[in-house]
Amino acid sequence: MDQPPSYQPEFVPMKGNKYMRLEDTHGAPKFQHTVVLGQPQPVVPQPRDHIIWSLCSLVYGNPFCLGMLAVYFSIKSRDRKMVGDLEGARKHGKTARCFNTLTLTLAILGLLFLFITYGIIIYQLAH
């Protein structure tokens, strides 16, 4: 079997039909390099899915199962992002953020109500 001849980079021309060896004045071979610059692609920010916030809403404060809904929409957002549907992922992420905000607001108001009620009861028992 005949093997194809091995080509050394200094003997392969970059343009033209002549095979020539380029050398500088010191005798060291020069190589021609070609650099191709492309247009930079615009960076599109990835949509946020708020999965950690949704899990905290599910575990620590889950009034009316809103934390579970937040987790559901966070997972849907992550799935849409993996498929490549960034607009759908953005929509589901925004819905998850709304449920998380509502859950956090209701949990804070509920705790505030409990503390105020407890304070009033303790105050009335003391007097």
MOHU-V928537 format. One record per residue. N is the residue number from 1. RES is the residue in one letter. PHI is phi in radians with two decimals (none if undefined). PSI is psi in whole degrees, -180 to 180 (NA if undefined). NEAR is the number of other ideal C-beta (glycine too) atoms within 12 Angstrom. Layout:
BEGIN
N&RES&PHI&PSI&NEAR / N&RES&PHI&PSI&NEAR
END
This chain:
BEGIN
1&M&none&131&3 / 2&D&-1.52&133&4 / 3&Q&-1.67&144&5 / 4&P&-1.15&149&6 / 5&P&-1.13&144&8 / 6&S&-1.43&133&8 / 7&Y&-1.77&128&10 / 8&Q&-1.61&145&11 / 9&P&-1.07&-28&16 / 10&E&-1.31&-14&18 / 11&F&-1.77&-6&17 / 12&V&-1.62&120&19 / 13&P&-1.33&152&17 / 14&M&-1.54&-30&18 / 15&K&-2.71&159&10 / 16&G&1.54&177&10 / 17&N&-1.89&-4&7 / 18&K&-1.57&140&11 / 19&Y&-1.68&115&14 / 20&M&-2.44&154&16 / 21&R&-1.76&125&18 / 22&L&-1.59&127&21 / 23&E&-2.30&149&12 / 24&D&-1.59&-174&11 / 25&T&-1.20&-20&7 / 26&H&-1.58&-4&7 / 27&G&1.65&-6&9 / 28&A&-1.42&138&11 / 29&P&-1.22&145&15 / 30&K&-1.81&148&16 / 31&F&-2.06&142&17 / 32&Q&-1.56&133&17 / 33&H&-2.05&140&9 / 34&T&-1.99&127&11 / 35&V&-2.00&125&7 / 36&V&-1.91&118&6 / 37&L&-1.80&128&6 / 38&G&-1.82&169&6 / 39&Q&-1.29&133&6 / 40&P&-1.18&138&6 / 41&Q&-1.38&139&6 / 42&P&-1.15&140&6 / 43&V&-1.50&120&6 / 44&V&-1.75&123&12 / 45&P&-1.16&138&11 / 46&Q&-1.27&139&16 / 47&P&-1.17&146&30 / 48&R&-1.55&141&25 / 49&D&-1.84&-13&34 / 50&H&0.99&38&36 / 51&I&-1.21&-38&28 / 52&I&-1.17&-45&18 / 53&W&-1.07&-39&28 / 54&S&-1.16&-40&39 / 55&L&-1.16&-39&23 / 56&C&-1.15&-39&20 / 57&S&-1.12&-37&37 / 58&L&-1.20&-43&30 / 59&V&-1.43&-46&16 / 60&Y&-1.64&-30&19 / 61&G&-2.62&110&29 / 62&N&-2.27&59&25 / 63&P&-1.24&133&24 / 64&F&1.02&28&17 / 65&C&1.01&27&17 / 66&L&-1.25&-29&28 / 67&G&-1.14&-37&31 / 68&M&-1.17&-40&23 / 69&L&-1.13&-38&26 / 70&A&-1.12&-42&41 / 71&V&-1.12&-42&31 / 72&Y&-1.02&-49&26 / 73&F&-1.26&-28&37 / 74&S&-1.16&-42&36 / 75&I&-1.18&-40&25 / 76&K&-1.09&-38&30 / 77&S&-1.12&-43&36 / 78&R&-1.14&-40&26 / 79&D&-1.11&-44&20 / 80&R&-1.10&-36&26 / 81&K&-1.18&-38&27 / 82&M&-1.18&-33&16 / 83&V&-1.31&-26&14 / 84&G&1.92&1&13 / 85&D&-1.51&86&18 / 86&L&-1.23&-33&20 / 87&E&-1.20&-42&16 / 88&G&-1.14&-39&22 / 89&A&-1.12&-39&31 / 90&R&-1.13&-40&24 / 91&K&-1.15&-47&21 / 92&H&-1.19&-35&34 / 93&G&-1.13&-38&34 / 94&K&-1.16&-40&24 / 95&T&-1.13&-42&30 / 96&A&-1.10&-40&39 / 97&R&-1.10&-40&27 / 98&C&-1.11&-44&23 / 99&F&-1.13&-39&35 / 100&N&-1.13&-42&38 / 101&T&-1.11&-44&22 / 102&L&-1.11&-42&25 / 103&T&-1.09&-46&35 / 104&L&-1.11&-42&27 / 105&T&-1.11&-46&19 / 106&L&-1.16&-37&23 / 107&A&-1.16&-42&25 / 108&I&-1.17&-44&18 / 109&L&-1.12&-38&16 / 110&G&-1.12&-44&20 / 111&L&-1.14&-40&17 / 112&L&-1.09&-43&14 / 113&F&-1.07&-43&15 / 114&L&-1.11&-44&14 / 115&F&-1.13&-42&14 / 116&I&-1.17&-43&14 / 117&T&-1.10&-44&14 / 118&Y&-1.09&-41&14 / 119&G&-1.12&-41&14 / 120&I&-1.14&-43&14 / 121&I&-1.11&-46&13 / 122&I&-1.09&-40&12 / 123&Y&-1.13&-43&11 / 124&Q&-1.24&-33&10 / 125&L&-1.22&-32&9 / 126&A&-1.29&-29&8 / 127&H&-1.86&NA&7
END
